[in-house]
């Protein structure tokens, strides 16, 4: 497997791992401060453990993430979000980045396949039933990852691939070590569906 393929696989697994500047903000990261995009909210009681929710509440979580991603990011943008960090890191130049980005986006699953994972209750519920985090912790983790996705969409491009600061940020975004490690693997698997 090539270096680009390994990076693509890491990016698919950790679609939007936390950037260090976001980690410094802790729980405030992803909060709706009235500026920019609204924070993701499930609409389910915040202090309840996810694994203790009934099917209608689990369905609400799956549907709310599906609706939020479609409205605020669009499923069509997920390939760009996942592919741009490794393209910046491995491309070596703006043109190399563009070439790697194009190859990665071609190999990325169709948006409908990603969206279907959230709409298939069997797939979406599987990890949520094992998630021992509170709804608030799960929302916070999703919002941290969404903040990174918005950063990529709004501020990154292959034109900046030669910028060392952007390369460091992109490398951190590719890191499979999640800032949401404290919520457990089953909860993270849900977050990685998007």
C-alpha positions in Angstrom: 0.0 0.0 0.0 1.4 3.4 -0.9 2.0 6.3 1.5 -1.0 8.2 -0.1 -3.3 5.1 0.3 -2.2 4.8 4.0 -2.9 8.5 4.5 -6.3 8.2 2.8 -7.2 5.2 5.0 -6.2 7.1 8.1 -8.1 10.1 7.0 -11.2 8.0 6.3 -10.9 6.5 9.8 -10.3 9.8 11.5 -12.1 12.0 9.2 -11.5 15.1 11.2 -9.3 14.4 14.1 -8.8 17.3 16.5 -6.3 20.0 15.8 -4.1 21.2 18.7 -5.5 24.7 18.8 -9.0 23.3 19.3 -7.8 21.0 22.1 -6.6 24.0 24.0 -10.1 25.4 24.1 -11.5 22.2 25.6 -15.2 22.0 26.1 -15.7 25.4 24.6 -14.7 24.1 21.2 -17.8 23.5 19.1 -20.1 25.5 21.4 -22.6 27.7 19.7 -21.4 31.2 20.5 -23.8 33.0 18.2 -21.2 33.5 15.6 -20.8 31.3 12.5 -22.3 27.9 12.2 -24.6 26.5 15.0 -23.2 23.7 17.2 -24.5 20.2 16.6 -27.2 19.2 19.1 -28.9 15.8 19.3 -32.1 17.0 20.9 -31.8 14.2 23.5 -31.4 14.8 27.3 -27.8 15.9 27.8 -26.9 14.0 31.0 -28.2 10.6 29.9 -25.8 7.9 29.0 -26.1 7.1 25.3 -26.2 3.3 25.8 -29.3 3.8 28.1 -31.4 5.6 25.4 -34.4 4.0 23.8 -34.8 3.4 20.1 -36.6 6.7 19.3 -33.8 8.6 21.1 -31.1 6.7 19.3 -33.0 7.4 16.0 -33.1 11.1 16.9 -29.3 11.1 17.3 -28.7 9.4 14.0 -31.2 11.6 12.2 -29.9 14.8 13.8 -26.3 14.1 12.7 -27.5 13.2 9.2 -29.5 16.4 8.9 -26.7 18.6 10.4 -24.0 17.3 8.2 -26.2 17.6 5.1 -27.2 21.2 6.0 -23.9 22.6 7.3 -21.3 20.7 5.4 -23.0 18.5 2.8 -22.1 14.9 2.3 -20.5 15.9 -1.1 -17.8 17.8 0.9 -16.7 14.9 3.1 -14.3 13.5 0.5 -12.6 16.9 0.3 -12.4 17.2 4.1 -10.9 13.7 4.4 -8.5 14.0 1.4 -7.1 17.5 1.7 -5.0 17.0 4.9 -2.9 14.0 3.5 -2.7 15.8 0.1 -1.2 18.9 1.8 1.2 16.8 3.8 2.3 14.3 1.1 1.8 16.4 -2.1 5.1 18.2 -1.7 3.9 21.3 -3.7 0.6 22.9 -4.6 0.4 20.9 -7.8 1.4 17.7 -6.0 -1.3 18.4 -3.5 -3.9 18.9 -6.2 -2.9 15.7 -7.9 -3.1 13.7 -4.6 -6.4 15.4 -3.7 -7.9 14.4 -7.1 -6.7 10.8 -6.7 -8.0 10.5 -3.2 -11.4 12.1 -3.9 -11.8 9.7 -6.9 -11.2 6.7 -4.5 -13.4 8.0 -1.8 -16.9 6.4 -1.2 -19.8 8.1 -2.9 -21.6 10.6 -0.6 -24.7 8.5 -0.7 -22.8 5.5 0.8 -21.6 7.7 3.7 -25.1 9.2 4.3 -26.7 5.7 4.2 -24.6 4.7 7.2 -26.4 7.3 9.3 -29.8 6.4 7.9 -29.4 2.7 8.4 -30.5 2.2 12.0 -28.8 -1.1 12.3 -25.4 0.5 11.4 -26.0 3.7 13.3 -27.4 2.1 16.5 -24.8 -0.6 16.7 -22.1 1.6 18.3 -24.5 3.9 20.1 -25.9 0.9 22.1 -22.4 0.4 23.5 -21.5 4.0 24.0 -21.0 4.7 27.7 -20.6 8.5 27.3 -23.3 11.0 28.1 -25.1 12.7 25.3 -23.3 15.9 26.1 -19.9 14.2 25.8 -20.9 12.7 22.5 -22.2 16.1 21.2 -19.0 17.7 22.3 -16.9 15.2 20.4 -18.9 15.6 17.3 -18.6 19.4 17.5 -14.8 19.2 17.9 -14.6 17.1 14.8 -17.0 19.4 13.0 -14.9 22.4 13.9 -11.9 20.8 12.2 -14.1 20.0 9.1 -15.2 23.7 9.0 -11.5 24.8 9.3 -10.6 22.6 6.4 -13.5 23.8 4.2 -13.2 27.5 5.0 -9.4 28.0 5.3 -7.4 25.3 3.6 -6.5 24.6 0.0 -3.7 23.1 -2.0 -2.5 26.6 -2.9 -1.2 26.8 0.7 0.5 23.3 0.6 4.0 24.9 0.7 3.1 26.7 4.0 4.8 24.8 6.9 2.2 25.9 9.4 -0.6 24.5 7.3 1.4 21.3 6.7 1.7 20.9 10.6 -2.1 21.5 11.0 -2.8 19.0 8.2 -0.6 16.4 9.8 -2.4 16.8 13.1 -5.7 16.5 11.3 -4.6 13.2 9.9 -3.6 11.8 13.3 -5.7 8.9 14.3 -5.4 9.7 18.0 -8.7 11.3 18.8 -9.4 14.1 21.3 -12.5 12.1 22.0 -10.7 9.1 23.4 -12.3 9.6 26.7 -15.7 8.7 25.3 -14.7 5.2 24.3 -14.2 3.4 21.0 -17.9 2.5 20.4 -18.8 6.2 20.7 -16.0 7.2 18.5 -17.1 4.7 15.8 -20.4 6.6 15.6 -18.6 9.9 15.3 -16.5 8.5 12.5 -19.7 7.6 10.5 -19.8 11.1 9.1 
